[in-house]
Amino acid sequence: MKHGRASKTALRVAIRRAAHQLMDNPRVLEDPIAVPLLGPGFARDMERAMHMVARDFRAFMAARSRYVEDRLAEAVARGVRQYVVLGAGLDTFAYRNPFPELRVFEVDFPATQRWKRWMLEEAAIPVPANLTFVPLDFEHKALSEGLAEAGLDRSQPAFFGWLGVVPYLTLEAFRSTLAAIEQLPPGTGLGFDYAFAPETLSPPRRKVFEGLAQRVAAAGEPFQLFFTPAELESELVRAGFHGIEQAGSSRLNELYFEGRADGLRLSAADLGSLVTAWL
């Protein structure tokens, strides 16, 4: 995204998560905050997001949040008490956090964070006491410095959610983020999604990718970074991570879409994967 303005892709993701709450039953992700946060001003966008053509996208947005939040729950069960949402956008976890002892840090560009806080105020959604906003311009301050100033306890492990961000980064920015996380103690975890290298996709999948890439580029937030599964795992191992799990569409369908009467599931487009890794 460009500095000084809120993220258009963050809004589109939020609209699809909200549409999932209204359109699909049972829900993969129970999110009572998603619809109120957007308010009535996005009714037309919501209608488009509920169209059959958009079904795969809203299913994926719900599944990826559910997947990372499930991994977070595992981390909390092992004693982790800090959750960092990188590129938080309009993520709603902090406002429906089921873990009273868990501190949440939302990291994002200042413009996007100001926009989100305005939307929260408009929707009369209270900011919980265990949430800390971390407005961070990465050109002027490192992630580790920003989190330390915000009160993250670097002597304790944390879990990091990093959804919808990696494809928009440079390789240097991706590696510097891993390096910042690697400074935390063992037990620290990371969950994120990434896009497959376009040249590895079949012609039908490549066509779907190109359509999506054109849309995000038109919004001023073009894709930049792609990996093969082997390349991605190599990056994580080099940065000191282990226990690496990758979950593509078939695995997510097994976890979250089996036996549904409405047939909702992720399509064979399979443009990327979710990942969790641990220190």
N, C-alpha and C positions, 0 to 999 in steps of 0.2 A: 504494500500500500504506500501511497505518497504521504510524506510528513505533513502534518497540519490539517488532516481531514480524517473523518471516521471511515471505517472499513465497510465497503459495499458488500463484500463477500460475507462478512460477519452477519450482516442483516439477512442475507439470503439463507444462510445456514439456520439462523434463528426462526425464520419463517417456515422452513421445512420441518424443524423440530416441533413447532407449534401445530402445523398441519397434521403431523403424526398423532398429536393428542386428540384432534377432532375427527380424524378420518379412520384410524386403524384400531381394531379391537380384537384381541388384547394388545395393549401397548408394549412395545419392547422397552421403552424408557418412560417411566412414570414421571411426568414433569408438570406439576400444577402451576408452575411459574411461567412457563413458555408463552401461553396465550395472553395472560394479563400484562406481561412485560411489553408486548408489542402494541397492545391497545387497539382501538377500532380503526386507526388510520391505515392499516395494512390489509383491509378486507379483500381488496382485489388481488393483491399479491398472494394472500392465503388461498384464495380460490384457485389460482393457477398452480400453487404448490400441491393442491389436493387432486389435480388432474391425473389421469392414469399415466400420462407420459412422464410426469414427475415422480411417480411412485417409487422407482428405484432409488432416486436421490434422497427422498425423505426417509426411506427405509435405512439407507446407509448412514445418514446423519444420526438417526436414533441409535443404530447398532454401535457406531463407533463411540458415542458417549457412554452407552451402557457398558461396553467392553472395558473402557478405561476406568469407569467408576467401579466395576467389579474388581479390577486389579487393585484399585485404591482400597477397597474394603478388605482385601487380603493383606495389604500393607498395614492397615489400621489394626487388624487382628494380630499382627506380629509386633505391634507397639509403636508404629509410626504415628506421629501426632502433628505433622506439618504437611500441607498439600499446597503445591504451587501450580497455578493454572497459567501457563505461558501463552501469550496471545489470546487472552481470555475472551475478547469480543463480547458477545451477549450470552456467554455461558451462564447457566443458572444454578450450578451445583451449590454454591455458597448459601443460596437462599432456601434450599431444601436439604441442607446438610444433616444427615441422621446421626452424626457423631459429635456430641457436645464438646468433647475434649480435643477435637481436631481444629487447628488453626488453618485458615485458608488465606492464601496470598494470590491476588489477581494481578498479573503483570500484563501491561499493554502500552501501546503508544498513548501519550497524553490526550491527543484529540479523540481517539476512540473511547478512552476511559471517561472523559468528560461527557461525551455523548451518551454512554451507557448510564452514568449517574443521573443525567437528566431524565432518561427514560424510566429509571427506577423511581425517581421522584414523581414523575407524571402518573405512574401506575400505582403510587402509594405503596410500594414494596419496601419495607424497612431493611436497612443494612444491618446484618447481624454483628454482634459485638466481636465475634471471633473471625471476622473478615478484615483483611488489610488490603487496600488498593495500593498498587505499586506502579505509578505512572513512570514509564522508562523510555527515554530516547536513546536507543542503542548506539547512536553516533557520538554521544557525549558521556555515556556512563555504562560501565560493564554490568552484566546481569548479576554477578556475584556481589558487586558493590551495592547495587540497588536493593538486592534482597537483604543484605546485612543492615543497611540503613533502615529498612522497613521492619526489622526485628526478627528475621529468620534466625533460628538458633543453629549455627553451623556446626555445633558439636553434636547435634542430633540428626538422625536420618530424616529424609523427607521423600514424598512421592511427587512426581512432576507429571502433569497432564499437558500435552502439547499437540492439540488437535487442530487440523486445518491450517498449519503454519509451514511445515517443512518444505512443501513444493514451491513456496514463494521465496525461499531463502537462497543465498549463495552458499557454496560449499564451505567457504571460510566461516560464514555465520553459523552454519550447522555445527561445524567442528568446535567453534568457540563456545557454543552453548553446551555441548557435551563436556567440554573441559571444565566449565563452571560447575556443572552438576557433579562431575567426578571428584571435586574437592570435598564433597560431603562424606559422612561416614558410611561404612558398610550397612546394608539394609535399605539404602536409598534406592528408589525405583523410578522408572520412566515409562510412560505410555504415550505413543504418538502414531500418526499415520504418515505414509509416504506414497509417492506415485512411481509406478514402474516406468523404466526408460521406454519412451515411445517406440524406438526401433525394435523392441522385443515383442511388441503387441501384434496380434494377428490383424489382417486388414479390416475386419468388422470392428474389432476393439479399437484399432487405430482411428477409425472414423468417428467413433463415439468420443474418444479422447480429444481429437482435433476440434470437435464442436464445443466441448467444454472449455478447452484452452482458449478458443476464440472469445467465449463469453467472459471469462475472467480477465483476459487481456483488455477487452473493451471496457471493463470496469476499472482499469488502471492498475490491476494487480496480477501481472502475468506469471505463469509458472516458469520456474528457473531450474529447479533441482530434481533430478530423477535418479533412481537406483535400480539395479537388479537385486533380488533377495540376497544373493551372495555378497554383492558389494556393500549392501546395508549392514549385513552381519559383520563384515570385516571392519567397517567403520566403528561399530560398537565395541568389538573386541579390542581394537586398537586404543579405544578410549577407556578401557578398563572395565567394561560391562560383561556380565555373564548371565546365565539363566535366560537366554534370549528366546522369545516365542514370537513367531509371526503368524498372523491370522488373516487369511484372505477371505474372499467371498464364500467359498465352500465351508470353511470353518465357522464363519459367522452365521451361515444358514443353519449349521448343525446346532450351534449354541442358542440361537434366538428365534428361528423361524420354522422349526420342525412342527408338523401337525397342525398348522393353522388352517382354519376353515376358509379364510379369505384368500389363501394362496400367497400372501405377502411374503416375499423373500428377495434376496439380492440376485440380480441378473448375472448372466455369464460375461458381462462387460469386463468386470474384474480389472480395474485400472490401477489398483494399488493394494496396499496391505496395512494392517495394524500391527504394531510391535510393542512388546513390553520387554524390559531389560533391567537388570539389577546390579548394584555394586556389592 
